[in-house]
Amino acid sequence: MPRAALRVGGLSIGRQQLGLALALECERVVCIAGGVSPAIIDLQHAAEGAGAQFHIISNARALVGLVTAGDELIVLGDGLFTSAQAAIDLLAQGQAVLVQPIEQGLAAGFERIDINHASAAALRIPGRLVEPLGELPPDCDALSALQRIALQAGIRQRTIPPLADGKLFWAMIRSEDEAHALEPLWIRQRTSEDGPLGPARMLARFAVRGLGPALLHSGSGGRVIAAAAAVSALIALVAGWFDLAALGLGICALGWVLREAAALLARVEADHAPVRRGVDSRAAYGWLLDAVMVLLMGWGMQDHAVHTAWERFFPPLMLVGLLRLLPRALGGRWRAWSEDRALLGAGLAAALLSGFGGLAVHVAAVLVLMAGIIIPRGEKRITRL
């Protein structure tokens, strides 16, 4: 199998490299391949859809006729799979040959450059340095040849950050076995977070790390899980309409976990390209679920000596409104818990089943209000000390 078609966590090496090229505003993409394959055709359609020209050549010497002296060339090694944003940042700094410490590079299978450095399989050079390729054998390795030519021409070296801290991923993948072996590490890195996590986020991350590779390889990625979360909100509404408010709240809790899992899967899938700004679907789903939960809590209190719709829906509306305001006053340690709608849905479902649904909503609203008043003051005292 061509290395460009190998997949790590559902993302092909070729698709990630194409995303790097487009993020660096490359106008033409050149693929060196022995022939046309479905994977290369997919890359061609993606490149042309983004407005870039796509060329397929059989050997490195053919670059001479495609690249002019006024061009600038970005070269990515066959099988290079990296943390996308890190590679973009390094190559965006200007012309350079990316290198790494010799011990780190040789252990990962990269080519030796000198006594202290190994290749990082990526470089950015002026187009005039392509001309010497015409004097080399047709079967020469493009990356290796251009790397040597660039270093002899005085192009500076730029060292990639160390990989030991686990925050940067920079690998050379040659086979399906190597790709599968790297998947757990890749998905773990893409789903790690610096801040504290709520219960739903922790559960979603555990599920994604365990089932994520299978879902991504089958094509059932973040969009499918997000659709399941949206459907769960609709099912919760239907359950509430049939006087099954506790069941509906439980389904809302499940829907929130699904939406958290979808967000994590989308983060893994989107590493081939810079983050696109637009509507935050996760935030939109949060507002939708809040509205559904207000309705369910109101419907669930119909049998608790509450006669008017205002009396039924006002307490849950205030509870959800206070939960929306509370994260603005809390530190990160408590914010993740206050934003966790799975925790709220499961707790209120249990209260409705036990017959204390109305009381639970009132008590929860008071506790949230007190937390917004007391906890920020406590954090300020600690800061002063």
C-alpha positions in Angstrom: 0.0 0.0 0.0 1.3 3.5 -0.8 2.3 5.4 2.3 0.0 8.2 1.4 -3.0 5.9 1.8 -2.0 4.6 5.2 -4.3 5.8 7.9 -3.8 6.8 11.5 -7.0 7.3 13.5 -9.0 7.4 10.2 -6.8 10.2 8.8 -4.6 9.3 5.8 -1.1 10.5 5.6 -1.7 12.0 2.2 -4.7 13.9 3.4 -2.8 15.4 6.3 0.1 16.4 4.1 -2.3 18.0 1.6 -3.9 19.9 4.5 -0.5 21.2 5.5 0.2 22.4 2.0 -3.1 24.2 1.7 -2.7 25.7 5.2 0.7 27.1 4.0 -1.1 28.6 1.0 0.6 26.4 -1.6 -0.8 27.1 -5.1 0.4 23.9 -6.7 0.6 20.4 -5.2 3.0 17.8 -6.8 2.7 14.2 -6.0 5.5 11.8 -6.9 3.9 8.4 -7.6 4.4 5.4 -9.8 0.8 5.6 -11.0 -2.7 6.8 -10.4 -4.6 5.2 -7.5 -8.0 5.9 -5.8 -6.2 7.5 -2.9 -4.3 9.9 -5.2 -7.5 10.8 -7.1 -9.1 11.7 -3.8 -6.2 13.9 -3.0 -6.5 15.5 -6.4 -10.2 16.3 -6.0 -9.5 17.7 -2.5 -6.7 19.9 -3.8 -8.6 21.2 -6.8 -11.7 21.8 -4.6 -9.5 24.1 -2.5 -8.4 26.0 -5.6 -4.9 24.5 -5.9 -3.4 22.8 -9.0 -2.5 19.2 -8.7 0.2 17.4 -10.6 1.3 13.7 -10.6 4.9 12.9 -11.7 6.7 9.7 -11.8 10.1 10.8 -10.5 12.0 13.7 -8.9 13.6 14.9 -12.1 10.2 15.9 -13.4 10.1 18.7 -10.8 12.6 20.6 -12.9 9.9 21.4 -15.5 7.3 22.4 -12.9 9.2 24.6 -10.5 10.7 27.9 -11.6 13.5 29.9 -9.9 11.0 32.4 -8.6 8.9 29.7 -6.8 9.3 28.5 -3.3 9.0 24.8 -2.6 7.8 22.9 0.5 8.8 19.3 0.5 7.2 16.6 2.8 8.7 13.2 3.1 6.8 10.1 2.0 5.2 8.7 5.2 5.7 11.8 7.3 2.8 12.2 9.9 3.0 15.1 12.3 1.1 17.3 14.7 -0.3 19.5 12.0 -0.2 22.9 13.7 3.4 22.4 14.9 4.5 21.6 11.3 2.6 24.6 10.0 4.2 26.9 12.5 7.7 25.6 11.8 7.4 25.9 8.0 5.7 29.2 8.1 8.7 30.8 9.7 10.5 30.8 6.3 13.0 28.8 4.3 14.8 26.1 6.3 15.6 22.4 6.5 13.8 20.9 9.5 16.0 18.7 11.6 16.0 16.9 14.9 18.5 15.5 17.4 20.3 12.5 16.0 19.3 10.1 18.8 15.6 11.0 18.5 15.6 11.0 14.7 17.5 7.7 14.1 15.3 5.9 16.7 12.2 7.1 14.8 13.6 5.9 11.4 14.6 9.3 9.9 17.7 9.8 7.8 21.0 11.0 9.3 22.2 14.4 8.1 25.4 14.9 10.2 27.0 13.8 13.4 24.4 15.8 15.5 21.3 15.9 13.5 18.8 13.7 11.7 16.3 14.8 9.1 12.7 15.8 10.1 11.5 15.0 6.5 10.3 18.5 5.8 11.9 21.6 4.2 11.1 24.9 2.6 13.5 26.0 -0.1 13.8 28.4 -3.1 12.7 27.0 -6.4 16.1 27.6 -8.0 17.5 24.6 -6.0 15.4 22.2 -8.0 17.6 22.6 -11.1 20.4 20.2 -9.9 17.8 17.4 -9.8 18.1 17.2 -13.6 21.7 15.8 -13.2 20.7 13.0 -10.8 19.4 9.5 -11.6 15.6 9.3 -12.3 15.1 7.0 -9.3 16.7 9.4 -6.7 14.7 10.2 -3.6 13.4 13.7 -3.9 13.4 14.6 -0.2 16.9 13.3 0.4 18.3 14.9 -2.7 16.8 18.3 -2.2 17.8 18.2 1.5 21.4 17.7 0.6 21.3 20.4 -2.1 19.7 22.9 0.3 22.2 22.3 3.0 25.1 22.7 0.5 23.5 25.9 -0.7 23.6 27.3 2.8 19.9 27.0 3.7 19.6 27.2 7.5 18.6 24.3 9.7 15.6 24.6 12.0 15.3 22.1 14.9 11.8 20.8 15.7 10.8 20.9 19.4 11.6 17.8 21.6 9.2 14.9 21.4 9.8 13.7 24.9 7.1 15.9 26.5 4.4 14.1 24.5 2.9 17.4 23.2 4.4 17.0 19.7 3.9 14.1 17.3 6.4 13.6 14.5 6.7 10.1 13.0 7.7 8.3 9.8 5.2 5.6 8.9 6.1 2.9 6.4 3.5 0.2 6.9 0.0 -0.6 8.1 1.5 -2.2 11.2 3.3 1.0 12.1 0.2 3.1 11.5 -2.0 0.9 13.7 0.7 0.9 16.4 0.7 4.7 16.5 -3.1 5.1 16.6 -3.5 4.8 20.4 -0.8 7.4 21.0 -2.1 9.7 18.3 -5.7 9.6 19.6 -4.5 10.0 23.2 -2.6 13.1 22.3 -5.4 14.6 20.2 -7.9 14.0 23.1 -5.7 15.2 25.9 -6.6 18.5 27.7 -4.7 20.7 30.1 -7.7 21.9 32.1 -9.9 19.9 34.5 -12.7 17.7 33.1 -16.2 17.0 34.2 -17.6 13.5 34.5 -19.2 13.4 31.1 -16.0 14.6 29.4 -14.0 12.0 31.2 -16.5 9.3 30.2 -16.5 10.5 26.6 -12.7 10.6 26.4 -12.5 7.0 27.8 -14.9 5.8 25.2 -13.2 7.7 22.3 -9.8 6.3 23.2 -11.2 2.8 23.3 -13.6 2.8 20.4 -12.3 5.8 18.4 -10.0 3.9 16.0 -12.7 1.5 14.9 -15.3 4.3 14.4 -12.9 6.5 12.4 -11.7 3.6 10.2 -15.3 2.6 9.5 -16.2 6.2 8.5 -18.5 6.7 11.5 -16.7 9.7 12.9 -17.7 12.8 14.8 -20.6 13.7 12.5 -22.4 10.4 13.1 -22.0 10.6 16.8 -23.1 14.3 16.8 -26.2 13.3 14.8 -26.9 10.6 17.4 -26.7 13.2 20.1 -29.2 15.5 18.2 -31.6 12.5 17.8 -31.3 11.8 21.5 -32.6 15.3 22.3 -35.6 14.7 20.0 -36.3 11.3 21.7 -36.0 13.0 25.1 -38.7 15.5 24.1 -41.0 12.7 22.9 -40.5 10.8 26.2 -41.4 13.9 28.1 -44.5 14.5 26.0 -45.7 11.0 27.0 -45.2 11.8 30.7 -41.8 10.1 30.9 -39.8 13.1 32.0 -37.4 11.1 34.1 -36.6 8.9 31.1 -36.2 12.0 29.0 -33.7 13.5 31.4 -31.7 10.3 31.4 -31.6 10.4 27.6 -30.4 14.0 27.8 -27.6 12.9 30.0 -26.7 10.3 27.4 -27.0 12.8 24.6 -24.5 15.2 26.4 -22.0 12.4 26.7 -22.4 11.6 23.0 -21.9 15.2 22.1 -18.7 15.4 24.1 -17.5 12.3 22.3 -18.4 13.8 19.0 -16.4 16.9 19.8 -13.3 14.8 20.7 -13.7 12.7 17.5 -14.0 15.9 15.4 -10.8 17.2 17.0 -9.0 14.0 15.9 -10.4 14.2 12.3 -9.7 17.9 11.9 -6.0 17.7 12.5 -5.2 17.7 8.8 -6.2 21.4 8.5 -6.3 24.5 10.6 -9.3 25.1 12.7 -12.2 26.8 10.8 -14.1 29.5 12.5 -17.8 29.4 12.4 -20.8 28.3 14.4 -19.7 26.3 17.5 -22.0 23.3 17.1 -21.1 22.1 20.6 -22.3 25.3 22.1 -25.4 25.3 20.0 -26.2 21.8 21.2 -25.7 23.0 24.8 -28.4 25.6 24.3 -30.7 23.1 22.7 -30.3 20.6 25.5 -30.9 23.3 28.1 -34.2 24.2 26.5 -35.2 20.5 26.3 -34.3 20.0 30.0 -36.3 23.0 31.1 -39.4 21.5 29.3 -38.8 18.1 30.8 -38.4 19.4 34.3 -41.5 21.5 33.9 -43.5 18.5 32.6 -42.1 16.3 35.4 -43.6 18.6 38.1 -47.2 18.5 36.8 -48.2 16.1 39.6 -46.5 18.0 42.4 -49.4 20.4 43.3 -48.2 23.0 40.8 -51.2 24.3 38.8 -50.0 26.9 36.3 -47.4 26.6 33.5 -45.5 29.6 35.0 -45.2 27.8 38.4 -43.9 24.7 36.7 -41.4 26.1 34.3 -40.0 29.1 36.3 -37.9 27.0 38.7 -36.1 24.9 36.1 -35.7 28.0 33.9 -34.0 29.8 36.8 -31.8 26.7 37.6 -30.6 26.5 34.0 -30.1 30.2 33.8 -28.0 30.2 37.0 -25.9 27.3 35.6 -25.3 29.4 32.5 -24.0 32.3 34.7 -22.1 30.3 37.2 -19.1 29.4 35.0 -18.3 33.1 34.5 -17.7 33.4 38.2 -15.9 30.1 38.9 -12.4 29.0 38.3 -11.5 26.2 35.9 -11.6 23.5 38.6 -15.3 24.0 39.2 -16.4 25.2 35.8 -16.2 21.8 34.1 -18.6 20.4 36.7 -21.1 23.3 36.5 -21.2 23.0 32.7 -21.8 19.2 32.7 -25.4 18.6 31.6 -25.0 14.8 31.9 -24.5 15.2 35.7 -27.6 17.5 35.9 -29.8 15.3 33.8 -28.9 12.1 35.7 -29.4 13.8 39.1 -32.8 15.3 38.2 -33.9 12.0 36.6 -33.1 10.2 39.9 -35.0 12.9 41.9 -38.1 12.6 39.7 -38.1 8.8 40.1 -37.9 9.2 43.9 -40.8 11.7 44.0 -38.7 14.7 44.9 -38.3 16.3 41.5 -39.8 19.7 42.4 -37.8 19.9 45.6 -34.6 18.9 43.9 -35.0 21.7 41.3 -35.5 24.3 44.0 -32.7 23.1 46.2 -30.3 22.9 43.2 -31.1 26.4 42.1 -30.3 27.7 45.7 -27.1 25.7 45.8 -26.0 27.1 42.4 -26.8 30.6 43.6 -24.8 30.2 46.8 -21.9 28.7 44.8 -21.8 31.8 42.6 -21.6 34.0 45.7 -19.3 32.0 47.9 -16.7 30.2 45.7 -15.3 33.2 43.9 -14.6 34.9 47.2 -12.8 31.9 48.5 -10.6 31.8 45.4 -9.7 35.5 45.9 -8.6 34.9 49.5 -6.3 32.0 48.3 -4.8 34.3 45.7 -4.0 37.0 48.2 -2.2 34.6 50.5 
